[in-house]
Structures are given as structure tokens and as C-alpha cells.
């Protein structure tokens, strides 16, 4: 048979390999956790690209490791655990996709698939929400529902992409958000837990096998939104007259000009001036003495 015939047969097959880049979610296997493996505050703080929404509740979101048995069931080593000790309506997990990456889905269906287990909120299920948001205006889609059990199960939810009427798709903050949360109408404070991994969003009405990418590829994709110093926890420059000046180029260009945070690495000095852009930063560091090197750790945040 010819190569052309083989390709044609593959294209018409009922079971297809997913296209490289078909998963619109970064770090869906919950492997990357640059900030740490656990958080109790709302927002970003543990598993990269995943956001905790407390909405008045109390919870811990953390990166967990599957047992060998569960790894064989799901195909994933890591998973995210969202444990609410006190629930509240709209509390849960959310994820934002840059508008430029999902504009292709306007007027089409999108399919969210994942493995999950846990306990449901008091109302008996979670809401699966999705909406456009540009930092000021939102356009909501029709919510789906999710009911979990105590064992790992593969779920697939197909939704119509929300219609764009108010949100701008060109604003720097414009994004499409997905959320799995305690329903708005459920104001109970009962505890609940959601374990989730293999999170994948595709354009279309069919879920394909999870698009596995290398750890390095996933890390680089996450660094578009968040980076931190890694060499001994700090960046050092030799000082002259008590001052150190230096430039650092990011290994990955960031989504937008990041917000930088600098912490002295034990020398007693401080960063007294800095300029940042998507490619890197320039700093001026004041140390205690002319012979002392400037040494500090840093984080750069360009999240949606």
C-alpha cells in the first residue's frame, strides 16, 4: 500500500491519534508546581496554571502523587487535590486560556475530559462553568454538571463555546475561563474533596486520548506565565562600591511584562531599582559593603 493510502485510512479511522497541540490546557497532568506543592490562599500558589477560588470557604489545593495502582488506572503520576474543609457556593478550581489560543473555538463545541474522584458538594454535584473575560466584561456559557464517585473515573463534558458579545478578545487580559465549582445555588458549608488529573480541552465534540508532552515542554509552557530563580535559589552579581547591577534574560519569553518580586538571599542588601519586560530584567542591588556580592532570589508573574 502507498503512504498516501495509509494516511487516508488513518484519517477515516473511527479511532484517531490526537493532533499535537490539540489540548488547550497547559499542565493538565498536574506535573509542574513551581510555587510549591500546597496552598490555602485563593489564586495561584501550587500546581502551575491552576487557580483556587475560595469564595468564602476554607480549602487546601495541593499536588499529590498517585499510588502505583492508581497510576496504572489513570496513566498519570501526579494529580491535583482540592480539599474544602468548609465549602461555599462558587468555591472551586479554575483555569484561564489566552483568548488567542481559543478563538478557533468560537461558534463550535468544546470538549473537556479528565480523570476525577472525590466527594460532591451538599447539592450532589459540581457546576462546570466557562466564560470569556477581558478583565472587565464577561460572556458566560451554559454550565454543565459533574458528579464524582470515590474511585478514579474518566469524564467527558461537551459544551457550546460561549458567544462573544461584551468581552474584548484583544485586551491583554482577555481569556476563556473554565471552572469546576460548588454550584452558585448551594450555600452549604459541608466539606468536599475533588481529585483531578489528565485535564484536557479540545475543540470539537469528541474527547481523544490525553496529549502527553515531555516534562520540559510543560515547564517551558508554564514559564510563559510564571518563573523564578533556580540556581541556589538566587541570582548573584559582583558589587562595586556596594552596588551590583546586572541583567537577566528569561529562558522563555513571558506572556506580558511580568510583575517581579525580589528577596535578599542572606547578604543583608536589597534591590533598589529594576526594569522588567517580557524578555528579562535589569536590576540595581545595594549590598552592605563594597566587597559583598549582590545576591537575591526572584519571581516573575505574568499570569492572566
N, C-alpha and C positions, 0 to 999 in steps of 0.2 A: 504494500500500500504506500501511497505517496505521503509526504509530510503534510501537504495541503489537505488530504483526505483525513489524516489523523486529527488535524486541528479542527476541521469541520465537525468530525464526530464528537470531539470534546465539547465544542460549542453547543451541540444539540443534545448532549447528555443530560439526563434528569438530575444528576448529581455533579456539581461543578466545584472546582477549586476556586476559593475567593480571590479576587483581584488584589494584588499588592496595593496597599493604601486604601482598601475599602473600609477599614474600621476608622471612624471619625473620632474615636476616643483614644487618647494617649494614656498609657499606663493602666490599661484595663485589667491586666494581670496582677495589679497592685504590688509590683516588684520594687518600684523606686520610692524611697522615703527619705529625701534629702534633709528635711527639717527635724526628723526624729520619728520614732515608731508609735507615738501616742500623743493625743491632745484632748483637752477638756474645754478649751475655749472655742468659740464659733469662728468660722473662716477656715483658711488654710492652716495646716500645722503638723500634719503627719504624712500620710500617703499622698504623693505628688498629684496635683491636678484635682484632687477630691476635696470638697468643701463640707464642713459640718455646719448645719443650721440648728441652733438650739430652740429658738422661738419661745423662750421662757422655760424650757425644760433643762434637765441636767443629764449630761451624757459624756461618754468617752469614745473617741474614734481611734482605732489602732490598727497597725499592720500585724497580722497573725500568720503563723506557719502551719500548713496542713500536715496532718499525720500521713504516714505512708499509704494507709488505706484510703483516706480522703483524697490524697494526691492522685491515686490510681483512678478514683471515681471522676474527679473534675479535670485532671490534666494540668492542674496549677499547684505551684509550691506555696504561693502566698495568697492571702485573702484579706479583705477589709472587714473589720468588726465594728459595728455601730451599736453601742450598748447604752440605751436610755435607762437610767435609774429612776427618773421621773419624766414621763412623757408630756407632750403638749402638742396641740394642733400645729401643723406645718413644720414641725421639727423633723430633721432627717438629713439625707445625703443629696448633694447637688454637684453638677459638673457643667462647665461652660465651654462651648466650642466657638472659636473665632468665626464670625459671620462669613468671611471669605472662604472658609473651608466647607461650609454647608449651604451656601447659596444654591448649589446644584440641586438641592432637595426641594426648592420652592415649587409648590404645586404637585408634589409627589408624596408617596408614602415613605416612612422611615421605619426600620425595624430594630428594636432594642433587644439584645439577647444577653444572658448571663446565667451563672450558677448562683443559687441562693439557698439559705436555710435560716431558721430563727424562730421568733415568736411574733405574732401580729399585734398591732395596737388594739386597744379595747374595742374599737368598732369592728374588728375582724379582718381588716385588710389595709394595705398601703395605697396611697394615690401615686400614680406615675404621671408627673406633670412635665410640661415642655412649653417653652415660650421664647420669643425674641425679646432682647432687651438691649438698649443702646446707652444705658447709663441714666436715662430719664424716662423713656417711654417703653411700654411693654405691649406685646401682642401674644395672647395666650392661645394655646391649642387645647383640644378636648382631652381631658385626663383619661388615663387608663387605670386599671387596678391590679394589685398584686397580692396574692395570699400565699404565705410560705408555710412550710412544714419543718419538722425538726431534723430532716435529712437533706443532704445536698440534692437539688433538683435543677434541671436545665429549664429556663423560662424564655419565652419569646413573645414580645408585645409589638404589634404593628399599629402605627399611628399615622394620621394625616399631618404632614408638616403644617405648623401654624401659618395662617395667612398674614402677610406683612401689610399693615395699614398705617401704623403710627411710628414704629421704630425705624431709625435710620440704619442702613447697613454699611455706611461709610464712616461712621464715628469710630474713634479709636477703641471705645469700649463695647462696640456692637458685637453681640454674641447670641448663640442659641443655647438655652439652658435646659438641662434635664434634671429632674429631681425624683427621688423616691422618699416619700414622707408620710407622717401621720396625717390623715385627712383633715381638711380645714374644719369640718363639722364635728370632729372627735376631739373634745377638750379634756379627755380623761388624763390623769397623771400616772396611769399604770406604767410599770416598766415594760420594755420590749427590747429585743435584740435582732439585728439584721446582719448576717454574714453574707458577703457577696464577692465574687471574683469572675474573671472572664467577661468583663463588661465590654460589649461591642455594639456600635450603632452603624447601620448601613442604610444607604438609600435603596428603597425597594420594599417589597412585601415578603421577602424570604430571608431567613437567617441562615448564614453559612457557617462553617467551622471557624473558630476563633483564629484571627490573623496573628500568629505568633511572630514576634520580632526579637532580635537579639537584645540582651540587657543594655549593651552600649547604644544601640539605636534608640531605645526607650529613654535612656538617661539624657541623650542629646536633645530629644524632643521635649523633655521636661525642662531642660536648661534654657529653652527659649522663654520660659516664664519665671524661673527661679534658679539662682546659682548661689554658691557660697564658696569661701576659700577652703582648700582641701589640703594643702601642703603644711603639715604640722599644725593645722588649724589656723594659720595666719599667713599674711603677706609681709615681707620684710624688705626694707630699703636702708642702705647705709646713710647715716646722718652727717651733716656738715654744719658746724656751728649750732648744733641742737635741733636742726631741721632735716627732715627727709622728704624728698619729692620723687614721685615715681608714677609710671603709667602701667596699667594692666589691661591686656586685651582678652576679652572673653573667648573661650573656646567655641561658643555658639552665639551668634547674633541674637539678641533678645527681641521680644515681640514689640516692645516700646521702650522709650527711655526709662530705665528702672529707678526705683527708689532704693538708695543704698543705706545700709546701716553698718557702722564701724565700731569695733570693740577692741580696746587695748589688750594686747596679748601678754601683759605682765610687766612691761617696762615702765609703766607709770606715765606714759605720754598720751597724746590724743591727736586725732585727725582734726585739723583746724580749717581745712578747706578741701573741697572736692568738686569735680565736674564729672557727670556721667552721661553716656549716650548708649545707643543700642550695641555699640562695638566694644566698649570698655570704659575705664575711668582713670582720671588723673587726680592724685591726692597730694596734699601737703600735710606732713606729720610733724608734730613738735614733741621731741623727747626731753628727758630731764637733763641730759648732759651732751656736750658735743661729741663725746666718744660713744654714745649709746645709739644703737641701730633702731630705726623705726620699725615696730612690729605690731601688727593688728590683724584681727580676723574681720571678715566682712560677709554680708549677704546682699544680694541684689534681687529685687522683686519687681516683676513686670506682669503680674497676674491680671486676669480680667476682673 
